[in-house]
């Protein structure tokens, strides 16, 4: 027998699948690994999110979109969204589904491994070629880098790997 | 986050607040100086990179101000914008202008100075964050873990510039050496806790000044080896110690500019 709170929690998670990164509309905040916890008490919901990068201006928009998406659920009363910093968000939190969504947007998912010198490598999200060059570790947003594919001649972006071992 | 707030002793809380003001004001001012470079960096990729670093760093300042807000020191935005120069606890290095001129006109900013100041500062910050990861104040330790991940890219960036320019043309070497001299003149209070030295060092919040200085020097050994130079000595904190609220005129003018909108309309959306 599933409790009412458990049912609400499930509904909230389903709703959160519809909350996308404001700049990458193919990836939900769940697949980005930003949702740490959903607490339900009675019909009140508290959602704990992890910020990707601390200075990211999209955080406030994500917070607002999250509140709006969950408020819409008829079974939900009060909605509270908070950001916490522990555990820290790392790029390994992005799910397989998230990787697919990033590629569909033309962004290479973050690599899982670093070289011994701290550098890293991704393949082209368009043609899959490994013949790519790093143009700029920093990109249009805090979490992205700019690369160029020498095979299909497309510039592309990559999600920066961040990890606690750095 | 207020768990444990009730059990902080008044001495500990004072040391903690003081340390947080030093960390917050440092990042706030240096990222403001970084933002003045927007559109002026040597090439477009650098403009993207250094403005991204400034944005991250402003985010770090916001975190430290928020920790202060959680301690009841006031609203984070107010702490950032409304405190007068004499109440600021940043290092003098962080407040220095980028060079001659005003960014809205035709400034003559010095890229060598930007590279050296940011590299030396970022390495100092890295040493502090590594120490703060073991801080006995958990919210600060958790913030340091987060900051550290972003700092990795900042440090890599400035180190790359530093080594390349010092291995470049004679003009580049000359200007870099002049910049090193200028930055080191202001480096005395970077690792200083000012009048709060004893309180902060006894608090278990962060390592002592000397240990941090040693950490900086040993981390600098390799990049300096790459350019066949010796790591410069860190001077003693001068009488003008930013940690005690002693600042230059340059801070006052920075504060006037950066808080202009907030003072006009604190509710303005950005």
Interface residues (C-beta under 8 A of the other chain):
Chain A: X51 X53 X54 X55 X56 X57 X84 X85 X86 X88 X89 X90 X118 X135 X136 X137 X138 X139 X140 X142 X146 X160 X162 X163 X164 X166
Chain B: X1 X45 X48 X49 X50 X52 X53 X55 X56 X57 X58 X59 X60 X62 X63 X139 X142 X143 X145 X146 X147 X148 X149 X150 X152 X153 X156 X157
